[in-house]
Amino acid sequence: MSLDSADFRKVIGNFASGVTVVTTDVDGALHGLTANAVCSVSLDPPLVLVCLGAGSRTREVIVSSGRYAINVLGSGHRSHSERFAGTGDGKFEGVNWEPGRFGSPVFPGSIAVCECEIEQSIEAGDHTIVVGRVVEATAANGPHDLPLLWYRGSYGRLSEEDGA
C-alpha cells in the first residue's frame, strides 16, 4: 500500500507544532521563511534542526550563508508567520527586527530565539535538514508568553487555562 503526500499531510497534521521564522542576513540582504519542522537534537553540544523545503530560494541562501536564527513566534505573531510563508522580496518591510550576534534578523517579542551556525545539512526527500549549533539563545519567561501553534492545517494557541 502506498501513502500519497496528501494523506500523509493529514496524518502528520495531527502533531501540533510551534511556528518559527528562520532568518539570515547575507551582505545586507535579509532572508526569512516560516518553518514548523524544528526541534532540538542535542543538549551537549546544543544542536537544533530545521527542515527547509528544497524549492525554497531562502533555503539555498541559509545553507550557503552557514548561519541562521530561529525566531519562535508567540501567539501575537501570526502576521509574521503569514508574511514569511509567502514568496518574493519585501518580507521584512515594516517588520520590527534587530541584528542578532552574527547579523541574522531577530524579532523582538519572540518567545525564544536560537542563533545557529550550520553543522550539517542533509538532503531528505523534498526537504533539506539543517542541523545548527546554537551559539546564542534567549527565551521569554513571562506568564503570558504563549506560543503560536500549527495544528491540522491552521493556527491555534494555548490558553492560560492550559497551564502554560
PyMOL commands that place a pseudoatom at each C-alpha (Angstrom):
pseudoatom trace, name=CA, resn=MET, resi=1, chain=A, elem=C, hetatm=0, pos=[0.000, 0.000, 0.000]
pseudoatom trace, name=CA, resn=SER, resi=2, chain=A, elem=C, hetatm=0, pos=[1.322, 3.411, -0.978]
pseudoatom trace, name=CA, resn=LEU, resi=3, chain=A, elem=C, hetatm=0, pos=[0.721, 6.558, 1.048]
pseudoatom trace, name=CA, resn=ASP, resi=4, chain=A, elem=C, hetatm=0, pos=[0.304, 9.680, -1.056]
pseudoatom trace, name=CA, resn=SER, resi=5, chain=A, elem=C, hetatm=0, pos=[1.513, 13.083, 0.113]
pseudoatom trace, name=CA, resn=ALA, resi=6, chain=A, elem=C, hetatm=0, pos=[-1.995, 14.491, 0.719]
pseudoatom trace, name=CA, resn=ASP, resi=7, chain=A, elem=C, hetatm=0, pos=[-2.881, 11.587, 3.022]
pseudoatom trace, name=CA, resn=PHE, resi=8, chain=A, elem=C, hetatm=0, pos=[0.445, 11.871, 4.828]
pseudoatom trace, name=CA, resn=ARG, resi=9, chain=A, elem=C, hetatm=0, pos=[-0.097, 15.627, 5.321]
pseudoatom trace, name=CA, resn=LYS, resi=10, chain=A, elem=C, hetatm=0, pos=[-3.458, 14.871, 7.017]
pseudoatom trace, name=CA, resn=VAL, resi=11, chain=A, elem=C, hetatm=0, pos=[-1.856, 12.299, 9.301]
pseudoatom trace, name=CA, resn=ILE, resi=12, chain=A, elem=C, hetatm=0, pos=[1.184, 14.348, 10.298]
pseudoatom trace, name=CA, resn=GLY, resi=13, chain=A, elem=C, hetatm=0, pos=[-1.022, 17.433, 10.745]
pseudoatom trace, name=CA, resn=ASN, resi=14, chain=A, elem=C, hetatm=0, pos=[-2.309, 15.815, 13.926]
pseudoatom trace, name=CA, resn=PHE, resi=15, chain=A, elem=C, hetatm=0, pos=[1.031, 16.589, 15.520]
pseudoatom trace, name=CA, resn=ALA, resi=16, chain=A, elem=C, hetatm=0, pos=[0.774, 20.150, 16.833]
pseudoatom trace, name=CA, resn=SER, resi=17, chain=A, elem=C, hetatm=0, pos=[3.927, 22.195, 16.357]
pseudoatom trace, name=CA, resn=GLY, resi=18, chain=A, elem=C, hetatm=0, pos=[5.220, 25.612, 17.169]
pseudoatom trace, name=CA, resn=VAL, resi=19, chain=A, elem=C, hetatm=0, pos=[5.682, 28.173, 14.433]
pseudoatom trace, name=CA, resn=THR, resi=20, chain=A, elem=C, hetatm=0, pos=[9.024, 29.835, 13.701]
pseudoatom trace, name=CA, resn=VAL, resi=21, chain=A, elem=C, hetatm=0, pos=[10.561, 32.225, 11.250]
pseudoatom trace, name=CA, resn=VAL, resi=22, chain=A, elem=C, hetatm=0, pos=[14.085, 31.254, 10.218]
pseudoatom trace, name=CA, resn=THR, resi=23, chain=A, elem=C, hetatm=0, pos=[16.208, 34.221, 9.121]
pseudoatom trace, name=CA, resn=THR, resi=24, chain=A, elem=C, hetatm=0, pos=[19.643, 35.101, 7.809]
pseudoatom trace, name=CA, resn=ASP, resi=25, chain=A, elem=C, hetatm=0, pos=[21.470, 38.163, 6.519]
pseudoatom trace, name=CA, resn=VAL, resi=26, chain=A, elem=C, hetatm=0, pos=[23.953, 37.836, 3.676]
pseudoatom trace, name=CA, resn=ASP, resi=27, chain=A, elem=C, hetatm=0, pos=[25.836, 41.007, 2.799]
pseudoatom trace, name=CA, resn=GLY, resi=28, chain=A, elem=C, hetatm=0, pos=[22.936, 43.172, 3.956]
pseudoatom trace, name=CA, resn=ALA, resi=29, chain=A, elem=C, hetatm=0, pos=[20.279, 41.184, 2.104]
pseudoatom trace, name=CA, resn=LEU, resi=30, chain=A, elem=C, hetatm=0, pos=[17.681, 39.843, 4.547]
pseudoatom trace, name=CA, resn=HIS, resi=31, chain=A, elem=C, hetatm=0, pos=[16.052, 36.450, 4.026]
pseudoatom trace, name=CA, resn=GLY, resi=32, chain=A, elem=C, hetatm=0, pos=[13.460, 34.543, 6.011]
pseudoatom trace, name=CA, resn=LEU, resi=33, chain=A, elem=C, hetatm=0, pos=[10.853, 31.811, 5.858]
pseudoatom trace, name=CA, resn=THR, resi=34, chain=A, elem=C, hetatm=0, pos=[8.215, 30.276, 8.082]
pseudoatom trace, name=CA, resn=ALA, resi=35, chain=A, elem=C, hetatm=0, pos=[9.023, 26.783, 9.381]
pseudoatom trace, name=CA, resn=ASN, resi=36, chain=A, elem=C, hetatm=0, pos=[7.288, 24.445, 11.785]
pseudoatom trace, name=CA, resn=ALA, resi=37, chain=A, elem=C, hetatm=0, pos=[9.559, 21.408, 11.329]
pseudoatom trace, name=CA, resn=VAL, resi=38, chain=A, elem=C, hetatm=0, pos=[12.009, 22.469, 14.036]
pseudoatom trace, name=CA, resn=CYS, resi=39, chain=A, elem=C, hetatm=0, pos=[13.296, 20.532, 17.035]
pseudoatom trace, name=CA, resn=SER, resi=40, chain=A, elem=C, hetatm=0, pos=[16.157, 20.141, 19.445]
pseudoatom trace, name=CA, resn=VAL, resi=41, chain=A, elem=C, hetatm=0, pos=[18.720, 17.466, 18.622]
pseudoatom trace, name=CA, resn=SER, resi=42, chain=A, elem=C, hetatm=0, pos=[21.270, 17.586, 21.426]
pseudoatom trace, name=CA, resn=LEU, resi=43, chain=A, elem=C, hetatm=0, pos=[21.914, 19.413, 24.697]
pseudoatom trace, name=CA, resn=ASP, resi=44, chain=A, elem=C, hetatm=0, pos=[25.678, 18.865, 24.633]
pseudoatom trace, name=CA, resn=PRO, resi=45, chain=A, elem=C, hetatm=0, pos=[26.623, 20.307, 22.261]
pseudoatom trace, name=CA, resn=PRO, resi=46, chain=A, elem=C, hetatm=0, pos=[23.462, 22.392, 21.829]
pseudoatom trace, name=CA, resn=LEU, resi=47, chain=A, elem=C, hetatm=0, pos=[22.055, 21.457, 18.408]
pseudoatom trace, name=CA, resn=VAL, resi=48, chain=A, elem=C, hetatm=0, pos=[18.734, 22.155, 16.717]
pseudoatom trace, name=CA, resn=LEU, resi=49, chain=A, elem=C, hetatm=0, pos=[17.399, 21.185, 13.342]
pseudoatom trace, name=CA, resn=VAL, resi=50, chain=A, elem=C, hetatm=0, pos=[15.102, 22.854, 10.902]
pseudoatom trace, name=CA, resn=CYS, resi=51, chain=A, elem=C, hetatm=0, pos=[13.675, 21.287, 7.749]
pseudoatom trace, name=CA, resn=LEU, resi=52, chain=A, elem=C, hetatm=0, pos=[13.615, 23.620, 4.752]
pseudoatom trace, name=CA, resn=GLY, resi=53, chain=A, elem=C, hetatm=0, pos=[11.727, 22.948, 1.523]
pseudoatom trace, name=CA, resn=ALA, resi=54, chain=A, elem=C, hetatm=0, pos=[14.031, 22.053, -1.355]
pseudoatom trace, name=CA, resn=GLY, resi=55, chain=A, elem=C, hetatm=0, pos=[12.338, 24.500, -3.716]
pseudoatom trace, name=CA, resn=SER, resi=56, chain=A, elem=C, hetatm=0, pos=[12.855, 27.499, -1.455]
pseudoatom trace, name=CA, resn=ARG, resi=57, chain=A, elem=C, hetatm=0, pos=[15.243, 30.240, -2.564]
pseudoatom trace, name=CA, resn=THR, resi=58, chain=A, elem=C, hetatm=0, pos=[15.659, 31.161, 1.122]
pseudoatom trace, name=CA, resn=ARG, resi=59, chain=A, elem=C, hetatm=0, pos=[16.787, 27.590, 1.865]
pseudoatom trace, name=CA, resn=GLU, resi=60, chain=A, elem=C, hetatm=0, pos=[19.624, 27.996, -0.613]
pseudoatom trace, name=CA, resn=VAL, resi=61, chain=A, elem=C, hetatm=0, pos=[20.690, 31.280, 0.982]
pseudoatom trace, name=CA, resn=ILE, resi=62, chain=A, elem=C, hetatm=0, pos=[20.552, 29.889, 4.537]
pseudoatom trace, name=CA, resn=VAL, resi=63, chain=A, elem=C, hetatm=0, pos=[22.591, 26.808, 3.627]
pseudoatom trace, name=CA, resn=SER, resi=64, chain=A, elem=C, hetatm=0, pos=[25.207, 28.833, 1.759]
pseudoatom trace, name=CA, resn=SER, resi=65, chain=A, elem=C, hetatm=0, pos=[25.466, 31.512, 4.477]
pseudoatom trace, name=CA, resn=GLY, resi=66, chain=A, elem=C, hetatm=0, pos=[26.369, 28.980, 7.169]
pseudoatom trace, name=CA, resn=ARG, resi=67, chain=A, elem=C, hetatm=0, pos=[24.254, 30.665, 9.838]
pseudoatom trace, name=CA, resn=TYR, resi=68, chain=A, elem=C, hetatm=0, pos=[20.662, 31.425, 10.736]
pseudoatom trace, name=CA, resn=ALA, resi=69, chain=A, elem=C, hetatm=0, pos=[18.343, 32.447, 13.552]
pseudoatom trace, name=CA, resn=ILE, resi=70, chain=A, elem=C, hetatm=0, pos=[15.209, 30.606, 14.603]
pseudoatom trace, name=CA, resn=ASN, resi=71, chain=A, elem=C, hetatm=0, pos=[12.583, 33.030, 15.935]
pseudoatom trace, name=CA, resn=VAL, resi=72, chain=A, elem=C, hetatm=0, pos=[9.945, 31.090, 17.903]
pseudoatom trace, name=CA, resn=LEU, resi=73, chain=A, elem=C, hetatm=0, pos=[6.719, 33.034, 17.416]
pseudoatom trace, name=CA, resn=GLY, resi=74, chain=A, elem=C, hetatm=0, pos=[4.272, 33.888, 20.148]
pseudoatom trace, name=CA, resn=SER, resi=75, chain=A, elem=C, hetatm=0, pos=[0.510, 33.840, 19.764]
pseudoatom trace, name=CA, resn=GLY, resi=76, chain=A, elem=C, hetatm=0, pos=[0.544, 37.520, 18.773]
pseudoatom trace, name=CA, resn=HIS, resi=77, chain=A, elem=C, hetatm=0, pos=[2.860, 36.989, 15.789]
pseudoatom trace, name=CA, resn=ARG, resi=78, chain=A, elem=C, hetatm=0, pos=[0.530, 35.264, 13.331]
pseudoatom trace, name=CA, resn=SER, resi=79, chain=A, elem=C, hetatm=0, pos=[1.114, 38.102, 10.830]
pseudoatom trace, name=CA, resn=HIS, resi=80, chain=A, elem=C, hetatm=0, pos=[4.869, 37.322, 10.870]
pseudoatom trace, name=CA, resn=SER, resi=81, chain=A, elem=C, hetatm=0, pos=[4.141, 33.671, 10.121]
pseudoatom trace, name=CA, resn=GLU, resi=82, chain=A, elem=C, hetatm=0, pos=[1.842, 34.516, 7.221]
pseudoatom trace, name=CA, resn=ARG, resi=83, chain=A, elem=C, hetatm=0, pos=[4.209, 37.135, 5.780]
pseudoatom trace, name=CA, resn=PHE, resi=84, chain=A, elem=C, hetatm=0, pos=[7.257, 34.840, 5.803]
pseudoatom trace, name=CA, resn=ALA, resi=85, chain=A, elem=C, hetatm=0, pos=[5.292, 31.849, 4.467]
pseudoatom trace, name=CA, resn=GLY, resi=86, chain=A, elem=C, hetatm=0, pos=[4.939, 33.712, 1.184]
pseudoatom trace, name=CA, resn=THR, resi=87, chain=A, elem=C, hetatm=0, pos=[7.404, 34.034, -1.652]
pseudoatom trace, name=CA, resn=GLY, resi=88, chain=A, elem=C, hetatm=0, pos=[9.130, 37.051, -3.077]
pseudoatom trace, name=CA, resn=ASP, resi=89, chain=A, elem=C, hetatm=0, pos=[11.001, 40.048, -1.782]
pseudoatom trace, name=CA, resn=GLY, resi=90, chain=A, elem=C, hetatm=0, pos=[9.887, 42.632, 0.726]
pseudoatom trace, name=CA, resn=LYS, resi=91, chain=A, elem=C, hetatm=0, pos=[9.104, 40.265, 3.590]
pseudoatom trace, name=CA, resn=PHE, resi=92, chain=A, elem=C, hetatm=0, pos=[10.960, 42.488, 6.055]
pseudoatom trace, name=CA, resn=GLU, resi=93, chain=A, elem=C, hetatm=0, pos=[9.243, 45.741, 5.024]
pseudoatom trace, name=CA, resn=GLY, resi=94, chain=A, elem=C, hetatm=0, pos=[7.519, 47.195, 8.073]
pseudoatom trace, name=CA, resn=VAL, resi=95, chain=A, elem=C, hetatm=0, pos=[8.701, 44.362, 10.352]
pseudoatom trace, name=CA, resn=ASN, resi=96, chain=A, elem=C, hetatm=0, pos=[10.496, 45.301, 13.566]
pseudoatom trace, name=CA, resn=TRP, resi=97, chain=A, elem=C, hetatm=0, pos=[13.759, 43.340, 13.850]
pseudoatom trace, name=CA, resn=GLU, resi=98, chain=A, elem=C, hetatm=0, pos=[17.273, 43.728, 15.193]
pseudoatom trace, name=CA, resn=PRO, resi=99, chain=A, elem=C, hetatm=0, pos=[20.525, 42.057, 14.185]
pseudoatom trace, name=CA, resn=GLY, resi=100, chain=A, elem=C, hetatm=0, pos=[21.489, 39.038, 16.246]
pseudoatom trace, name=CA, resn=ARG, resi=101, chain=A, elem=C, hetatm=0, pos=[25.026, 38.087, 17.214]
pseudoatom trace, name=CA, resn=PHE, resi=102, chain=A, elem=C, hetatm=0, pos=[26.001, 37.261, 13.615]
pseudoatom trace, name=CA, resn=GLY, resi=103, chain=A, elem=C, hetatm=0, pos=[23.613, 39.643, 11.900]
pseudoatom trace, name=CA, resn=SER, resi=104, chain=A, elem=C, hetatm=0, pos=[20.669, 37.314, 11.340]
pseudoatom trace, name=CA, resn=PRO, resi=105, chain=A, elem=C, hetatm=0, pos=[17.401, 39.168, 11.948]
pseudoatom trace, name=CA, resn=VAL, resi=106, chain=A, elem=C, hetatm=0, pos=[15.849, 38.589, 15.367]
pseudoatom trace, name=CA, resn=PHE, resi=107, chain=A, elem=C, hetatm=0, pos=[12.285, 39.666, 16.134]
pseudoatom trace, name=CA, resn=PRO, resi=108, chain=A, elem=C, hetatm=0, pos=[11.766, 41.462, 19.445]
pseudoatom trace, name=CA, resn=GLY, resi=109, chain=A, elem=C, hetatm=0, pos=[8.903, 39.785, 21.258]
pseudoatom trace, name=CA, resn=SER, resi=110, chain=A, elem=C, hetatm=0, pos=[9.755, 36.286, 20.013]
pseudoatom trace, name=CA, resn=ILE, resi=111, chain=A, elem=C, hetatm=0, pos=[9.191, 33.830, 22.837]
pseudoatom trace, name=CA, resn=ALA, resi=112, chain=A, elem=C, hetatm=0, pos=[12.567, 32.239, 22.100]
pseudoatom trace, name=CA, resn=VAL, resi=113, chain=A, elem=C, hetatm=0, pos=[15.453, 32.732, 19.676]
pseudoatom trace, name=CA, resn=CYS, resi=114, chain=A, elem=C, hetatm=0, pos=[18.276, 30.350, 18.755]
pseudoatom trace, name=CA, resn=GLU, resi=115, chain=A, elem=C, hetatm=0, pos=[21.113, 31.754, 16.696]
pseudoatom trace, name=CA, resn=CYS, resi=116, chain=A, elem=C, hetatm=0, pos=[22.982, 28.966, 14.940]
pseudoatom trace, name=CA, resn=GLU, resi=117, chain=A, elem=C, hetatm=0, pos=[25.997, 28.060, 12.862]
pseudoatom trace, name=CA, resn=ILE, resi=118, chain=A, elem=C, hetatm=0, pos=[25.376, 25.212, 10.442]
pseudoatom trace, name=CA, resn=GLU, resi=119, chain=A, elem=C, hetatm=0, pos=[26.995, 21.933, 11.465]
pseudoatom trace, name=CA, resn=GLN, resi=120, chain=A, elem=C, hetatm=0, pos=[25.481, 19.747, 8.772]
pseudoatom trace, name=CA, resn=SER, resi=121, chain=A, elem=C, hetatm=0, pos=[22.845, 19.728, 6.055]
pseudoatom trace, name=CA, resn=ILE, resi=122, chain=A, elem=C, hetatm=0, pos=[21.215, 16.564, 4.796]
pseudoatom trace, name=CA, resn=GLU, resi=123, chain=A, elem=C, hetatm=0, pos=[19.060, 16.181, 1.696]
pseudoatom trace, name=CA, resn=ALA, resi=124, chain=A, elem=C, hetatm=0, pos=[15.940, 14.192, 2.631]
pseudoatom trace, name=CA, resn=GLY, resi=125, chain=A, elem=C, hetatm=0, pos=[13.074, 13.820, 0.176]
pseudoatom trace, name=CA, resn=ASP, resi=126, chain=A, elem=C, hetatm=0, pos=[11.725, 17.234, -0.777]
pseudoatom trace, name=CA, resn=HIS, resi=127, chain=A, elem=C, hetatm=0, pos=[13.466, 18.998, 2.138]
pseudoatom trace, name=CA, resn=THR, resi=128, chain=A, elem=C, hetatm=0, pos=[16.913, 19.792, 3.471]
pseudoatom trace, name=CA, resn=ILE, resi=129, chain=A, elem=C, hetatm=0, pos=[17.518, 19.031, 7.151]
pseudoatom trace, name=CA, resn=VAL, resi=130, chain=A, elem=C, hetatm=0, pos=[19.775, 21.751, 8.506]
pseudoatom trace, name=CA, resn=VAL, resi=131, chain=A, elem=C, hetatm=0, pos=[21.456, 20.967, 11.825]
pseudoatom trace, name=CA, resn=GLY, resi=132, chain=A, elem=C, hetatm=0, pos=[22.785, 24.025, 13.598]
pseudoatom trace, name=CA, resn=ARG, resi=133, chain=A, elem=C, hetatm=0, pos=[24.988, 24.532, 16.638]
pseudoatom trace, name=CA, resn=VAL, resi=134, chain=A, elem=C, hetatm=0, pos=[23.291, 27.060, 18.904]
pseudoatom trace, name=CA, resn=VAL, resi=135, chain=A, elem=C, hetatm=0, pos=[25.748, 29.866, 19.667]
pseudoatom trace, name=CA, resn=GLU, resi=136, chain=A, elem=C, hetatm=0, pos=[23.283, 32.248, 21.295]
pseudoatom trace, name=CA, resn=ALA, resi=137, chain=A, elem=C, hetatm=0, pos=[19.859, 31.587, 22.810]
pseudoatom trace, name=CA, resn=THR, resi=138, chain=A, elem=C, hetatm=0, pos=[17.269, 33.640, 24.612]
pseudoatom trace, name=CA, resn=ALA, resi=139, chain=A, elem=C, hetatm=0, pos=[13.827, 32.843, 25.990]
pseudoatom trace, name=CA, resn=ALA, resi=140, chain=A, elem=C, hetatm=0, pos=[10.959, 34.962, 27.250]
pseudoatom trace, name=CA, resn=ASN, resi=141, chain=A, elem=C, hetatm=0, pos=[9.832, 33.987, 30.706]
pseudoatom trace, name=CA, resn=GLY, resi=142, chain=A, elem=C, hetatm=0, pos=[6.649, 35.955, 31.149]
pseudoatom trace, name=CA, resn=PRO, resi=143, chain=A, elem=C, hetatm=0, pos=[3.441, 34.242, 32.244]
pseudoatom trace, name=CA, resn=HIS, resi=144, chain=A, elem=C, hetatm=0, pos=[1.648, 35.459, 29.110]
pseudoatom trace, name=CA, resn=ASP, resi=145, chain=A, elem=C, hetatm=0, pos=[4.266, 34.353, 26.572]
pseudoatom trace, name=CA, resn=LEU, resi=146, chain=A, elem=C, hetatm=0, pos=[2.172, 31.757, 24.762]
pseudoatom trace, name=CA, resn=PRO, resi=147, chain=A, elem=C, hetatm=0, pos=[3.351, 30.053, 21.545]
pseudoatom trace, name=CA, resn=LEU, resi=148, chain=A, elem=C, hetatm=0, pos=[1.735, 30.300, 18.147]
pseudoatom trace, name=CA, resn=LEU, resi=149, chain=A, elem=C, hetatm=0, pos=[0.750, 26.760, 17.169]
pseudoatom trace, name=CA, resn=TRP, resi=150, chain=A, elem=C, hetatm=0, pos=[0.060, 24.952, 13.897]
pseudoatom trace, name=CA, resn=TYR, resi=151, chain=A, elem=C, hetatm=0, pos=[-2.415, 22.064, 14.053]
pseudoatom trace, name=CA, resn=ARG, resi=152, chain=A, elem=C, hetatm=0, pos=[-4.386, 20.300, 11.314]
pseudoatom trace, name=CA, resn=GLY, resi=153, chain=A, elem=C, hetatm=0, pos=[-3.569, 22.965, 8.758]
pseudoatom trace, name=CA, resn=SER, resi=154, chain=A, elem=C, hetatm=0, pos=[-4.494, 26.036, 10.774]
pseudoatom trace, name=CA, resn=TYR, resi=155, chain=A, elem=C, hetatm=0, pos=[-3.286, 28.248, 13.585]
pseudoatom trace, name=CA, resn=GLY, resi=156, chain=A, elem=C, hetatm=0, pos=[-4.030, 27.568, 17.210]
pseudoatom trace, name=CA, resn=ARG, resi=157, chain=A, elem=C, hetatm=0, pos=[-2.902, 28.756, 20.582]
pseudoatom trace, name=CA, resn=LEU, resi=158, chain=A, elem=C, hetatm=0, pos=[-2.706, 27.593, 24.136]
pseudoatom trace, name=CA, resn=SER, resi=159, chain=A, elem=C, hetatm=0, pos=[-4.898, 29.308, 26.647]
pseudoatom trace, name=CA, resn=GLU, resi=160, chain=A, elem=C, hetatm=0, pos=[-3.655, 30.352, 30.060]
pseudoatom trace, name=CA, resn=GLU, resi=161, chain=A, elem=C, hetatm=0, pos=[-6.035, 27.728, 31.486]
pseudoatom trace, name=CA, resn=ASP, resi=162, chain=A, elem=C, hetatm=0, pos=[-3.939, 25.038, 29.742]
pseudoatom trace, name=CA, resn=GLY, resi=163, chain=A, elem=C, hetatm=0, pos=[-1.280, 25.562, 32.381]
pseudoatom trace, name=CA, resn=ALA, resi=164, chain=A, elem=C, hetatm=0, pos=[1.165, 27.237, 30.040]
for i in range(1, 164): cmd.bond("trace and resi %d" % i, "trace and resi %d" % (i + 1))
show_as sticks, trace
zoom trace
